[in-house]
Amino acid sequence: MGSKALVDRIQLELNGREHDQVYDLTLDNCKVATFDGFPQALNKLRVMSAINMGLKNLDGLPNLPELTTVDLSDNKISDFDQLVEKCPNIEHLNLCGNAVKTIDALKPLQKLSKLATLDLFTNEVTRLPNYREDVFVLLPQVKYLDGFDINNIELEISGDEGEDHEDAFDSDISGESGEDFEDEEEEG
């Protein structure tokens, strides 16, 4: 069932385009537990949004070597080995609202040498006493964690160069997502 739902959604998103002409894919709210059925032919993807899909793991994720921006927020993922193996060039990663409980769960991300921004709001790991310091030590390549650098200076994107990233991340990179998630927590 999950595979058919995912395949059907991808076909809808392709809107008649050839697989190798698709660089941006939005699968938000497509309820599946894994990526089983995801076409290997979509290997030109640069941006993927998979928000609130119900993903428990990343099984079925194909090799996506050109993927640089990934939003996996509001899922139930706690293991990122497959993400690192299949998508080695990720620069911007949103894992807000997943099942990350420990700093050790983030160790696979050490292999993402280009990872510059990481968002982890509403994960249990963010409640640990030295969370920010520990993440910056574990992942020295990360420039911005939850919208702030190691010196607690907020990431500000202005002008044309930031618009692509803001669209891809729904403003998460701009550091505004913390307010959004806090509002959602209060409502829910």
N, C-alpha and C positions, 0 to 999 in steps of 0.2 A: 504494500500500500504506500509506504513512504517513498519508494523509488518512483512509482507512477506519479505521485503528487509532485515530486521534484522535477521529473522529466517534463511533465505537463507545464509546470511553472516556467522552466527554462525555455521551452518552446514559445510560450507566450511572451517572455521577455526578449527573445531573439527577434520577434516581429518580422520574420522573413529574411533576416540577415544571415550570411554565412558565418559559421563558427569562428573562422579566422579573422572576421571583421568586427568581432565583439571585444571591446576593451573594458567595458564597465557593465557589471551585472548586479541587479538588486533582487534578492530572494527573500526580503523581509516578510515575516509572518507566514511563510510556507511551512506548515507543521509537519516536520519529519524528524526522526531521531538521529539520522546519519546523512552523509552525502552520497549514499549508494545511488547510482544512476546518473551521477554528474558526468557529462561527456568529457572525455580526455581531449577532444578536439577544441575545447575552449581554452587552450593553453596560451592565448595571447592576452588574457585578462590582465588588467593593471589595477582595477578597483573592483572590490566585491563587498557588498553589504548583505549580511546574513543575520539580521537582527530578529530576535524573538522567534526563532524557528523551532525551538524545542530540542536542539542538538544536545546530545549527551556525550558525543565524541565526534571525532573527525574522520571516522571510517568512510571510505569511498571517495575521499578528496583526491582528485588527480594531481599530477605534477602541474603546477602553475608557476613556471619560472619567472614570468614577467610581473607577477602580482606584487604591488608595492603598498597598497592601502587596503586594509581588511577591517571590517567592522563585524565582530561576532558577539556584540553585546546582547544581554538578556537571553542567554542560553544556559546550559547546565554543564559546561565544559570545564574539566579540571586537568586534562592531560594535553600537552601541546607538542609532543614528539612528532606526530604526523604533520602538523602545520609547519614546523621547522624543516622537516625532511622534504615536503612537497612544495613549499613556498619559501625558498631560501633568501629572497630579495625583499622581504617585507621591510618597509620603512616606517609605516604608521599602522599601529595595531590597537584596536579598541576591544577590550575584554571586559568591559563594565557589566556587572550583573551576572557573572558566571559563578562557578563553584571553586574559585581559587581560595584555598584556606591557608596555605603556607608559602613562605618565601621559596622553599625547595621546589614547589610546583612550577615555579618560573624558571628553573635552571635550564630547560631546553632552549629558552629564548636567548641564552648566551651565544648560540650558534648563528643568530640573526645579526650579522656584523653591521648591517645597514639600518637596524632598528633605531629610529630617532625619537619617536613619540609613542608612549604607551599609556593607555587609560585603563584603570582598574577599579574605578568607583563601584561601590556596592558589592564588593567581594569581601569575604571574611578577612582576607589577608590585610586589608587596609586598616583593620582595628588593632593590629599588632603594635606593640610599643615603639619600635624603631623601624616601622614599615618603610618609610621613604628612604632613610639612610641605607637600610639593608638592600632595597631594590637597586639604588644607584651603585652600591658596591658590587652587587651580583651582576648588574648589567651596565657596565661603564659606558657603553656605546649610546645608551638612552640619554637624550638631551632634555626631554620633557616627560615627566611622570605626572599624570592627572592634570596636565596643563601648566605645570610649574617646573622650572629647572632646579638643579641641585641647591641653588642659593635662594630658592623660593620666589624667584622672579617669574611672573606670569608670561606665558607665550602670547605674544601679540602678533597677529598677522594683519597686515594692511595692504591696500592696493590690489592690483590684479593678481600678483603671484599667490596670494592666499585664497582666492576665490575657489579655485579647483579643489583644494584640500577641504575647505569649509563645506562645499557641496558634498564631497565624498564622505565626510564624517559628520554631517549635520552639526557643525560648529564644535565638535568635540576637541579638535586640535586647537581651536581658539581659546580653550580654557573655560568656555561657557557651560560645558556639560555638567560640571559639578552642581551648579544651581539647578539645572534641569532634573538631575537625578535626585537631588534632595527634595525637590517639589514632588516628584513621583513617589518617593518613599513616604512622604507625609500623607499623600492621597491614598496610597495603597496600603 
